[in-house]
């Protein structure tokens, strides 16, 4: 199994009588919050400065 990320990861492994297996991979960290309207406007303005088109 390959996991290509720059985030910290955790692998969940389970063991039964038949053997072991990977249940899943947790990638990243919890979100720090929800973006409000002023955050959206700030992000779009920053992207425009970099030359990206922000809808």
mmCIF file as gemmi writes it, N, C-alpha and C atoms, coordinates in Angstrom:
data_model
loop_
_atom_site.group_PDB
_atom_site.id
_atom_site.type_symbol
_atom_site.label_atom_id
_atom_site.label_alt_id
_atom_site.label_comp_id
_atom_site.label_asym_id
_atom_site.label_entity_id
_atom_site.label_seq_id
_atom_site.pdbx_PDB_ins_code
_atom_site.Cartn_x
_atom_site.Cartn_y
_atom_site.Cartn_z
_atom_site.occupancy
_atom_site.B_iso_or_equiv
_atom_site.pdbx_formal_charge
_atom_site.auth_seq_id
_atom_site.auth_asym_id
_atom_site.pdbx_PDB_model_num
ATOM 1 N N . UNK Axp A 1 ? 0.85 -1.168 0 1 0 ? 1 A 1
ATOM 2 C CA . UNK Axp A 1 ? 0 0 0 1 0 ? 1 A 1
ATOM 3 C C . UNK Axp A 1 ? 0.894 1.228 0 1 0 ? 1 A 1
ATOM 4 N N . UNK Axp A 2 ? 0.567 2.175 -0.851 1 0 ? 2 A 1
ATOM 5 C CA . UNK Axp A 2 ? 1.299 3.43 -0.922 1 0 ? 2 A 1
ATOM 6 C C . UNK Axp A 2 ? 0.4 4.563 -0.434 1 0 ? 2 A 1
ATOM 7 N N . UNK Axp A 3 ? 0.996 5.504 0.252 1 0 ? 3 A 1
ATOM 8 C CA . UNK Axp A 3 ? 0.259 6.665 0.743 1 0 ? 3 A 1
ATOM 9 C C . UNK Axp A 3 ? 1.119 7.896 0.458 1 0 ? 3 A 1
ATOM 10 N N . UNK Axp A 4 ? 0.757 8.666 -0.559 1 0 ? 4 A 1
ATOM 11 C CA . UNK Axp A 4 ? 1.539 9.837 -0.954 1 0 ? 4 A 1
ATOM 12 C C . UNK Axp A 4 ? 0.907 11.083 -0.357 1 0 ? 4 A 1
ATOM 13 N N . UNK Axp A 5 ? 1.517 11.624 0.686 1 0 ? 5 A 1
ATOM 14 C CA . UNK Axp A 5 ? 0.998 12.809 1.348 1 0 ? 5 A 1
ATOM 15 C C . UNK Axp A 5 ? 2.122 13.49 2.12 1 0 ? 5 A 1
ATOM 16 N N . UNK Axp A 6 ? 1.957 14.767 2.363 1 0 ? 6 A 1
ATOM 17 C CA . UNK Axp A 6 ? 2.894 15.492 3.213 1 0 ? 6 A 1
ATOM 18 C C . UNK Axp A 6 ? 2.321 15.629 4.623 1 0 ? 6 A 1
ATOM 19 N N . UNK Axp A 7 ? 1.098 15.13 4.819 1 0 ? 7 A 1
ATOM 20 C CA . UNK Axp A 7 ? 0.433 15.218 6.118 1 0 ? 7 A 1
ATOM 21 C C . UNK Axp A 7 ? 0.823 14.042 7.007 1 0 ? 7 A 1
ATOM 22 N N . UNK Axp A 8 ? 0.692 14.208 8.318 1 0 ? 8 A 1
ATOM 23 C CA . UNK Axp A 8 ? 0.884 13.05 9.192 1 0 ? 8 A 1
ATOM 24 C C . UNK Axp A 8 ? -0.24 12.046 8.952 1 0 ? 8 A 1
ATOM 25 N N . UNK Axp A 9 ? 0.066 10.763 9.032 1 0 ? 9 A 1
ATOM 26 C CA . UNK Axp A 9 ? -0.944 9.733 8.792 1 0 ? 9 A 1
ATOM 27 C C . UNK Axp A 9 ? -0.951 8.721 9.926 1 0 ? 9 A 1
ATOM 28 N N . UNK Axp A 10 ? -2.091 8.055 10.076 1 0 ? 10 A 1
ATOM 29 C CA . UNK Axp A 10 ? -2.228 6.919 10.981 1 0 ? 10 A 1
ATOM 30 C C . UNK Axp A 10 ? -2.857 5.781 10.19 1 0 ? 10 A 1
ATOM 31 N N . UNK Axp A 11 ? -2.4 4.563 10.442 1 0 ? 11 A 1
ATOM 32 C CA . UNK Axp A 11 ? -2.955 3.386 9.781 1 0 ? 11 A 1
ATOM 33 C C . UNK Axp A 11 ? -3.696 2.572 10.836 1 0 ? 11 A 1
ATOM 34 N N . UNK Axp A 12 ? -4.959 2.239 10.547 1 0 ? 12 A 1
ATOM 35 C CA . UNK Axp A 12 ? -5.762 1.452 11.481 1 0 ? 12 A 1
ATOM 36 C C . UNK Axp A 12 ? -5.679 -0.008 11.049 1 0 ? 12 A 1
ATOM 37 N N . UNK Axp A 13 ? -5.19 -0.849 11.955 1 0 ? 13 A 1
ATOM 38 C CA . UNK Axp A 13 ? -4.983 -2.27 11.671 1 0 ? 13 A 1
ATOM 39 C C . UNK Axp A 13 ? -5.842 -3.085 12.633 1 0 ? 13 A 1
ATOM 40 N N . UNK Axp A 14 ? -6.475 -4.125 12.123 1 0 ? 14 A 1
ATOM 41 C CA . UNK Axp A 14 ? -7.281 -5.019 12.95 1 0 ? 14 A 1
ATOM 42 C C . UNK Axp A 14 ? -6.729 -6.434 12.83 1 0 ? 14 A 1
ATOM 43 N N . UNK Axp A 15 ? -6.919 -7.216 13.897 1 0 ? 15 A 1
ATOM 44 C CA . UNK Axp A 15 ? -6.475 -8.614 13.879 1 0 ? 15 A 1
ATOM 45 C C . UNK Axp A 15 ? -7.634 -9.507 14.313 1 0 ? 15 A 1
ATOM 46 N N . UNK Axp A 16 ? -7.888 -10.554 13.519 1 0 ? 16 A 1
ATOM 47 C CA . UNK Axp A 16 ? -8.91 -11.544 13.839 1 0 ? 16 A 1
ATOM 48 C C . UNK Axp A 16 ? -8.258 -12.911 13.85 1 0 ? 16 A 1
ATOM 49 N N . UNK Axp A 17 ? -9.059 -13.947 14.01 1 0 ? 17 A 1
ATOM 50 C CA . UNK Axp A 17 ? -8.528 -15.31 13.977 1 0 ? 17 A 1
ATOM 51 C C . UNK Axp A 17 ? -7.943 -15.654 12.615 1 0 ? 17 A 1
ATOM 52 N N . UNK Axp A 18 ? -8.436 -15.023 11.552 1 0 ? 18 A 1
ATOM 53 C CA . UNK Axp A 18 ? -7.95 -15.308 10.203 1 0 ? 18 A 1
ATOM 54 C C . UNK Axp A 18 ? -6.678 -14.541 9.861 1 0 ? 18 A 1
ATOM 55 N N . UNK Axp A 19 ? -6.36 -13.512 10.601 1 0 ? 19 A 1
ATOM 56 C CA . UNK Axp A 19 ? -5.15 -12.746 10.315 1 0 ? 19 A 1
ATOM 57 C C . UNK Axp A 19 ? -5.342 -11.264 10.586 1 0 ? 19 A 1
ATOM 58 N N . UNK Axp A 20 ? -4.454 -10.476 9.998 1 0 ? 20 A 1
ATOM 59 C CA . UNK Axp A 20 ? -4.495 -9.025 10.184 1 0 ? 20 A 1
ATOM 60 C C . UNK Axp A 20 ? -4.819 -8.34 8.875 1 0 ? 20 A 1
ATOM 61 N N . UNK Axp A 21 ? -5.357 -7.122 9.002 1 0 ? 21 A 1
ATOM 62 C CA . UNK Axp A 21 ? -5.672 -6.345 7.807 1 0 ? 21 A 1
ATOM 63 C C . UNK Axp A 21 ? -5.745 -4.871 8.123 1 0 ? 21 A 1
ATOM 64 N N . UNK Axp A 22 ? -5.598 -4.072 7.088 1 0 ? 22 A 1
ATOM 65 C CA . UNK Axp A 22 ? -5.681 -2.622 7.231 1 0 ? 22 A 1
ATOM 66 C C . UNK Axp A 22 ? -7.13 -2.202 7.035 1 0 ? 22 A 1
ATOM 67 N N . UNK Axp A 23 ? -7.678 -1.502 8.012 1 0 ? 23 A 1
ATOM 68 C CA . UNK Axp A 23 ? -9.048 -1.001 7.91 1 0 ? 23 A 1
ATOM 69 C C . UNK Axp A 23 ? -9.098 0.341 7.208 1 0 ? 23 A 1
ATOM 70 N N . UNK Axp A 24 ? -8.056 1.134 7.383 1 0 ? 24 A 1
ATOM 71 C CA . UNK Axp A 24 ? -8.076 2.437 6.741 1 0 ? 24 A 1
ATOM 72 C C . UNK Axp A 24 ? -6.861 3.257 7.092 1 0 ? 24 A 1
ATOM 73 N N . UNK Axp A 25 ? -6.746 4.398 6.424 1 0 ? 25 A 1
ATOM 74 C CA . UNK Axp A 25 ? -5.652 5.336 6.652 1 0 ? 25 A 1
ATOM 75 C C . UNK Axp A 25 ? -6.273 6.692 6.969 1 0 ? 25 A 1
ATOM 76 N N . UNK Axp A 26 ? -5.834 7.306 8.052 1 0 ? 26 A 1
ATOM 77 C CA . UNK Axp A 26 ? -6.286 8.643 8.431 1 0 ? 26 A 1
ATOM 78 C C . UNK Axp A 26 ? -5.206 9.613 7.985 1 0 ? 26 A 1
ATOM 79 N N . UNK Axp A 27 ? -5.592 10.554 7.119 1 0 ? 27 A 1
ATOM 80 C CA . UNK Axp A 27 ? -4.649 11.481 6.505 1 0 ? 27 A 1
ATOM 81 C C . UNK Axp A 27 ? -4.954 12.903 6.942 1 0 ? 27 A 1
ATOM 82 N N . UNK Axp A 28 ? -3.99 13.559 7.543 1 0 ? 28 A 1
ATOM 83 C CA . UNK Axp A 28 ? -4.158 14.968 7.862 1 0 ? 28 A 1
ATOM 84 C C . UNK Axp A 28 ? -4.525 15.22 9.31 1 0 ? 28 A 1
ATOM 85 N N . UNK Axp A 29 ? -5.011 16.412 9.542 1 0 ? 29 A 1
ATOM 86 C CA . UNK Axp A 29 ? -5.391 16.85 10.879 1 0 ? 29 A 1
ATOM 87 C C . UNK Axp A 29 ? -6.809 17.416 10.837 1 0 ? 29 A 1
ATOM 88 N N . UNK Axp A 30 ? -7.401 17.622 11.997 1 0 ? 30 A 1
ATOM 89 C CA . UNK Axp A 30 ? -8.75 18.186 12.062 1 0 ? 30 A 1
ATOM 90 C C . UNK Axp A 30 ? -8.758 19.59 11.475 1 0 ? 30 A 1
ATOM 91 N N . UNK Axp A 31 ? -9.888 19.967 10.928 1 0 ? 31 A 1
ATOM 92 C CA . UNK Axp A 31 ? -10.012 21.319 10.402 1 0 ? 31 A 1
ATOM 93 C C . UNK Axp A 31 ? -9.968 22.319 11.543 1 0 ? 31 A 1
ATOM 94 N N . UNK Axp A 32 ? -9.494 23.517 11.234 1 0 ? 32 A 1
ATOM 95 C CA . UNK Axp A 32 ? -9.379 24.558 12.255 1 0 ? 32 A 1
ATOM 96 C C . UNK Axp A 32 ? -10.623 25.419 12.339 1 0 ? 32 A 1
ATOM 97 N N . UNK Axp A 33 ? -11.571 25.199 11.449 1 0 ? 33 A 1
ATOM 98 C CA . UNK Axp A 33 ? -12.804 25.968 11.481 1 0 ? 33 A 1
ATOM 99 C C . UNK Axp A 33 ? -13.438 26.009 10.112 1 0 ? 33 A 1
ATOM 100 N N . UNK Axp A 34 ? -14.523 26.757 10.027 1 0 ? 34 A 1
ATOM 101 C CA . UNK Axp A 34 ? -15.254 26.917 8.783 1 0 ? 34 A 1
ATOM 102 C C . UNK Axp A 34 ? -15.006 28.325 8.262 1 0 ? 34 A 1
ATOM 103 N N . UNK Axp A 35 ? -14.714 28.423 6.983 1 0 ? 35 A 1
ATOM 104 C CA . UNK Axp A 35 ? -14.418 29.707 6.371 1 0 ? 35 A 1
ATOM 105 C C . UNK Axp A 35 ? -15.685 30.551 6.263 1 0 ? 35 A 1
ATOM 106 N N . UNK Axp A 36 ? -15.622 31.799 6.759 1 0 ? 36 A 1
ATOM 107 C CA . UNK Axp A 36 ? -16.769 32.699 6.641 1 0 ? 36 A 1
ATOM 108 C C . UNK Axp A 36 ? -16.615 33.561 5.385 1 0 ? 36 A 1
ATOM 109 N N . UNK Axp A 37 ? -17.576 34.446 5.151 1 0 ? 37 A 1
ATOM 110 C CA . UNK Axp A 37 ? -17.578 35.257 3.928 1 0 ? 37 A 1
ATOM 111 C C . UNK Axp A 37 ? -16.324 36.131 3.809 1 0 ? 37 A 1
ATOM 112 N N . UNK Axp A 38 ? -15.855 36.698 4.918 1 0 ? 38 A 1
ATOM 113 C CA . UNK Axp A 38 ? -14.649 37.529 4.838 1 0 ? 38 A 1
ATOM 114 C C . UNK Axp A 38 ? -13.424 36.68 4.512 1 0 ? 38 A 1
ATOM 115 N N . UNK Axp A 39 ? -13.389 35.449 4.988 1 0 ? 39 A 1
ATOM 116 C CA . UNK Axp A 39 ? -12.298 34.538 4.659 1 0 ? 39 A 1
ATOM 117 C C . UNK Axp A 39 ? -12.294 34.158 3.194 1 0 ? 39 A 1
ATOM 118 N N . UNK Axp A 40 ? -13.483 33.944 2.645 1 0 ? 40 A 1
ATOM 119 C CA . UNK Axp A 40 ? -13.611 33.615 1.221 1 0 ? 40 A 1
ATOM 120 C C . UNK Axp A 40 ? -13.095 34.782 0.376 1 0 ? 40 A 1
ATOM 121 N N . UNK Axp A 41 ? -13.511 36.002 0.736 1 0 ? 41 A 1
ATOM 122 C CA . UNK Axp A 41 ? -13.079 37.186 -0.023 1 0 ? 41 A 1
ATOM 123 C C . UNK Axp A 41 ? -11.566 37.357 0.055 1 0 ? 41 A 1
ATOM 124 N N . UNK Axp A 42 ? -10.991 37.158 1.239 1 0 ? 42 A 1
ATOM 125 C CA . UNK Axp A 42 ? -9.535 37.291 1.418 1 0 ? 42 A 1
ATOM 126 C C . UNK Axp A 42 ? -8.791 36.27 0.557 1 0 ? 42 A 1
ATOM 127 N N . UNK Axp A 43 ? -9.277 34.995 0.575 1 0 ? 43 A 1
ATOM 128 C CA . UNK Axp A 43 ? -8.614 33.925 -0.184 1 0 ? 43 A 1
ATOM 129 C C . UNK Axp A 43 ? -8.682 34.205 -1.684 1 0 ? 43 A 1
ATOM 130 N N . UNK Axp A 44 ? -9.835 34.645 -2.172 1 0 ? 44 A 1
ATOM 131 C CA . UNK Axp A 44 ? -9.983 34.936 -3.605 1 0 ? 44 A 1
ATOM 132 C C . UNK Axp A 44 ? -9.076 36.092 -4.016 1 0 ? 44 A 1
ATOM 133 N N . UNK Axp A 45 ? -8.987 37.116 -3.17 1 0 ? 45 A 1
ATOM 134 C CA . UNK Axp A 45 ? -8.11 38.253 -3.466 1 0 ? 45 A 1
ATOM 135 C C . UNK Axp A 45 ? -6.646 37.802 -3.512 1 0 ? 45 A 1
ATOM 136 N N . UNK Axp A 46 ? -6.253 36.944 -2.595 1 0 ? 46 A 1
ATOM 137 C CA . UNK Axp A 46 ? -4.881 36.435 -2.579 1 0 ? 46 A 1
ATOM 138 C C . UNK Axp A 46 ? -4.589 35.617 -3.837 1 0 ? 46 A 1
ATOM 139 N N . UNK Axp A 47 ? -5.532 34.77 -4.24 1 0 ? 47 A 1
ATOM 140 C CA . UNK Axp A 47 ? -5.342 33.964 -5.447 1 0 ? 47 A 1
ATOM 141 C C . UNK Axp A 47 ? -5.213 34.84 -6.687 1 0 ? 47 A 1
ATOM 142 N N . UNK Axp A 48 ? -5.997 35.897 -6.752 1 0 ? 48 A 1
ATOM 143 C CA . UNK Axp A 48 ? -5.891 36.826 -7.889 1 0 ? 48 A 1
ATOM 144 C C . UNK Axp A 48 ? -4.525 37.483 -7.943 1 0 ? 48 A 1
ATOM 145 N N . UNK Axp A 49 ? -3.941 37.794 -6.772 1 0 ? 49 A 1
ATOM 146 C CA . UNK Axp A 49 ? -2.58 38.377 -6.729 1 0 ? 49 A 1
ATOM 147 C C . UNK Axp A 49 ? -1.563 37.415 -7.32 1 0 ? 49 A 1
ATOM 148 N N . UNK Axp A 50 ? -1.804 36.12 -7.137 1 0 ? 50 A 1
ATOM 149 C CA . UNK Axp A 50 ? -0.893 35.105 -7.679 1 0 ? 50 A 1
ATOM 150 C C . UNK Axp A 50 ? -1.163 34.79 -9.147 1 0 ? 50 A 1
ATOM 151 N N . UNK Axp A 51 ? -2.236 35.373 -9.702 1 0 ? 51 A 1
ATOM 152 C CA . UNK Axp A 51 ? -2.56 35.141 -11.1 1 0 ? 51 A 1
ATOM 153 C C . UNK Axp A 51 ? -3.567 34.052 -11.345 1 0 ? 51 A 1
ATOM 154 N N . UNK Axp A 52 ? -4.169 33.499 -10.303 1 0 ? 52 A 1
ATOM 155 C CA . UNK Axp A 52 ? -5.192 32.474 -10.463 1 0 ? 52 A 1
ATOM 156 C C . UNK Axp A 52 ? -6.555 33.137 -10.616 1 0 ? 52 A 1
ATOM 157 N N . UNK Axp A 53 ? -7.41 32.524 -11.416 1 0 ? 53 A 1
ATOM 158 C CA . UNK Axp A 53 ? -8.772 33.032 -11.545 1 0 ? 53 A 1
ATOM 159 C C . UNK Axp A 53 ? -9.605 32.389 -10.429 1 0 ? 53 A 1
ATOM 160 N N . UNK Axp A 54 ? -10.174 33.214 -9.591 1 0 ? 54 A 1
ATOM 161 C CA . UNK Axp A 54 ? -11.023 32.718 -8.51 1 0 ? 54 A 1
ATOM 162 C C . UNK Axp A 54 ? -12.462 33.109 -8.793 1 0 ? 54 A 1
ATOM 163 N N . UNK Axp A 55 ? -13.347 32.123 -8.87 1 0 ? 55 A 1
ATOM 164 C CA . UNK Axp A 55 ? -14.772 32.394 -9.157 1 0 ? 55 A 1
ATOM 165 C C . UNK Axp A 55 ? -15.469 32.936 -7.936 1 0 ? 55 A 1
